[in-house]
Each structure stands twice: as structure tokens, then as C-alpha cells.
């Protein structure tokens, strides 16, 4: 079974070929930070953004400064050693590369957006010094620490604890905290601002969607193999976790929108968070609890090929090109 203690090393016969296909799909969707052009963003920051928008941007990059590092740490410390299928660990290895790539993207973003060294250092210290970001970080660290002492998943209680950690990082952190951040980015792009940030975010968005899909597939696989793990207590814990995540992100939204950003209200942001939380619950096989709608038309109006995973559809944009020689004299 997928959460059986041990470290299976045998890829043949392959027990979980879908995980291997996810690994191959991830390889096709390779991008680099050097492809992102921040030049127009710098002009926007100097001449076009309002003080309220500048505050939003600074809070956003402060969250980005350490967000993916937290995800990567949990992946190494908790996920890799407990998911016992080599093809799944291949995908996790690729995901770790992508988390490092996101860290590089956000580091480059901070270097461009915050040329002042003191401002940059303050952004990296946000998990300690900015209460709205610290609240989210504390939420993450609590769930990392919840299985810190689990060397092997020997009991059902151990496996439920592991699954809750996986749900936290897939549904709450990657699936809610980051999706809220993406909404701020696409709101700014809907106003013609920060196209470089939006371009890189498109690719991060696609990666995060794939990470969620993998995690949800792991959970579905465990549900088939060990359905007894998914009792009422587990479901209640998941719902409580999502509610807390929505509240954490609402606190961050209050901070981000504290100076009054024209066209973006706290009420709409809260509705969006509830809408996303309901979609995560549905992906986990649970009933929605909020019943809120998505109030952000600008999310629908983005490049469908880049954002299609937001609506749970398969994305195929921006794959690596086919390599090899081309013969123009070949008869067809």
C-alpha cells in the first residue's frame, strides 16, 4: 500500500503508473526564471501604481519571500519519506525542483522590486515581523511539526496525521494561500500593471495546480486502499483546517487591502477564498461548506491556456519543444 512503512525501490512492475505520467508531464512543462522580463514592471512601480497598490505589492512579495521555501521544507521532511512508491517519489523530486525554481523567481522578483537592501531584508523577515504573514506561517509550521516525530506510519493514527499534513499543504497552503496571492497578481494585470510578475505567476500557477492534483491523487489512492482512515473525525478535521486557513488568509487580505485598493474589496476577497475552499473540499470528496461564488471576473478573462487548471481542467500550454533534425526534402 502507498503509505506502508518502508522504501520500495522497484519501478518494475510499476504499481502506480499515473504518478509516473505526472512526472513526465512535469518535465514537459519546464520554464526558467531568465525568461521573465521585469522591465515594464519597474516602470509601473515608479510611475503608475497608487500608494495603496504599492502596499499590496509589498505585502505580496513579502509573503512570496518564504512561502515556497516552507512548502519545500515540508516536502523533504515529511512527504518524501512516507509515500512509499518510487514513481511517486520521482514526482516529488520534480516538485522539489519546481519549488526551488519558484524560490528563485521570487528572489529575482524581490531583487527587482525592492532594490533597497533594508526593504529586502524586511521582506524576508516578514514571517516574524508582519502579523498577517506570521499568522499564515505559524499555521504552516504547526502542521509541519504535527508529524515531525513520525519516523514510520505504523498505525492508523499515524497515517491520518500524515494525510492531514498532506491536505494542509495541498488544499490550504498551495491551494488557498497561493491561489489568493495569484488573484492579487491577476487583479493588477487586469489593470495593465506588472506584466512580468503575471507572466512568471502563470507558470507558477500551473505548477501549483499540478502539485495539488498529485496530492489529491495520493489521497484518493489511500482512500481506495485504506478507506477506514477517512472517518468522521478525519473529515471534521479537514473542514476545521480549511476554515482556519480561510480565516488566516482573510486576516492577510485585511492587511493587504488596508489602504483601500480601488476595485478590490475585502468582501469580494472573502467570497473568493470561500469559493476556492469549497472547490478544495470537493476535490477531497467532501461537501462544500460555504456556497460562495467566485466574484472575480478578471480570473475568467486571463489566458485560458495558462489558467485552465483553476477550473480543474487539464493544461497543455508551454511545453518543451520537440528536439531533433528536420528534413525539408522529405516527400509526404
Secondary structure in CASP SS format (residue, H / E / C, confidence):
PFRMAT SS
TARGET T0000
AUTHOR 0000-0000-0000
METHOD secondary structure of the structure
MODEL  1
X C 1.00
X C 1.00
X C 1.00
X C 1.00
X C 1.00
X C 1.00
X C 1.00
X C 1.00
X C 1.00
X C 1.00
X C 1.00
X C 1.00
X C 1.00
X C 1.00
X C 1.00
X C 1.00
X H 1.00
X H 1.00
X H 1.00
X H 1.00
X H 1.00
X H 1.00
X H 1.00
X H 1.00
X H 1.00
X H 1.00
X H 1.00
X H 1.00
X C 1.00
X C 1.00
X C 1.00
X C 1.00
X H 1.00
X H 1.00
X H 1.00
X C 1.00
X C 1.00
X C 1.00
X H 1.00
X H 1.00
X H 1.00
X H 1.00
X H 1.00
X H 1.00
X H 1.00
X H 1.00
X H 1.00
X C 1.00
X C 1.00
X C 1.00
X H 1.00
X H 1.00
X H 1.00
X H 1.00
X H 1.00
X H 1.00
X H 1.00
X H 1.00
X H 1.00
X H 1.00
X H 1.00
X H 1.00
X H 1.00
X H 1.00
X H 1.00
X H 1.00
X H 1.00
X H 1.00
X H 1.00
X H 1.00
X H 1.00
X H 1.00
X H 1.00
X H 1.00
X H 1.00
X H 1.00
X H 1.00
X H 1.00
X H 1.00
X H 1.00
X H 1.00
X H 1.00
X C 1.00
X C 1.00
X C 1.00
X H 1.00
X H 1.00
X H 1.00
X H 1.00
X H 1.00
X H 1.00
X H 1.00
X H 1.00
X H 1.00
X H 1.00
X H 1.00
X H 1.00
X H 1.00
X H 1.00
X H 1.00
X H 1.00
X H 1.00
X H 1.00
X H 1.00
X H 1.00
X H 1.00
X H 1.00
X H 1.00
X H 1.00
X H 1.00
X H 1.00
X H 1.00
X H 1.00
X C 1.00
X C 1.00
X C 1.00
X H 1.00
X H 1.00
X H 1.00
X H 1.00
X H 1.00
X H 1.00
X H 1.00
X H 1.00
X C 1.00
X H 1.00
X H 1.00
X H 1.00
X H 1.00
X C 1.00
X H 1.00
X H 1.00
X H 1.00
X H 1.00
X H 1.00
X H 1.00
X H 1.00
X H 1.00
X H 1.00
X H 1.00
X H 1.00
X H 1.00
X H 1.00
X H 1.00
X H 1.00
X C 1.00
X C 1.00
X C 1.00
X C 1.00
X C 1.00
X C 1.00
X C 1.00
X C 1.00
X C 1.00
X C 1.00
X H 1.00
X H 1.00
X H 1.00
X H 1.00
X H 1.00
X H 1.00
X H 1.00
X H 1.00
X H 1.00
X H 1.00
X H 1.00
X H 1.00
X H 1.00
X H 1.00
X H 1.00
X H 1.00
X H 1.00
X H 1.00
X H 1.00
X H 1.00
X H 1.00
X H 1.00
X H 1.00
X H 1.00
X H 1.00
X H 1.00
X H 1.00
X H 1.00
X H 1.00
X H 1.00
X H 1.00
X H 1.00
X H 1.00
X H 1.00
X H 1.00
X C 1.00
X C 1.00
X C 1.00
X C 1.00
X H 1.00
X H 1.00
X H 1.00
X H 1.00
X H 1.00
X H 1.00
X H 1.00
X H 1.00
X H 1.00
X H 1.00
X H 1.00
X H 1.00
X H 1.00
X H 1.00
X H 1.00
X H 1.00
X H 1.00
X H 1.00
X H 1.00
X H 1.00
X H 1.00
X H 1.00
X H 1.00
X H 1.00
X H 1.00
X H 1.00
X H 1.00
X H 1.00
X H 1.00
X H 1.00
X H 1.00
X C 1.00
X H 1.00
X H 1.00
X H 1.00
X C 1.00
X C 1.00
X H 1.00
X H 1.00
X H 1.00
X H 1.00
X H 1.00
X H 1.00
X H 1.00
X H 1.00
X H 1.00
X H 1.00
X H 1.00
X H 1.00
X H 1.00
X H 1.00
X H 1.00
X H 1.00
X H 1.00
X H 1.00
X H 1.00
X H 1.00
X H 1.00
X H 1.00
X H 1.00
X H 1.00
X H 1.00
X C 1.00
X C 1.00
X C 1.00
X C 1.00
X C 1.00
X C 1.00
X C 1.00
X C 1.00
X C 1.00
X H 1.00
X H 1.00
X H 1.00
X H 1.00
X H 1.00
X H 1.00
X H 1.00
X H 1.00
X H 1.00
X H 1.00
X H 1.00
X H 1.00
X H 1.00
X H 1.00
X H 1.00
X H 1.00
X H 1.00
X H 1.00
X C 1.00
X C 1.00
X C 1.00
X C 1.00
X C 1.00
X C 1.00
X C 1.00
X C 1.00
X C 1.00
X C 1.00
X C 1.00
X C 1.00
X C 1.00
X H 1.00
X H 1.00
X H 1.00
X H 1.00
X C 1.00
X C 1.00
X C 1.00
X H 1.00
X H 1.00
X H 1.00
X H 1.00
X H 1.00
X H 1.00
X H 1.00
X H 1.00
X C 1.00
X C 1.00
X C 1.00
X C 1.00
X C 1.00
X C 1.00
X C 1.00
X C 1.00
X C 1.00
X C 1.00
X C 1.00
X C 1.00
X C 1.00
X C 1.00
X C 1.00
X C 1.00
X C 1.00
X C 1.00
X C 1.00
X C 1.00
X C 1.00
END
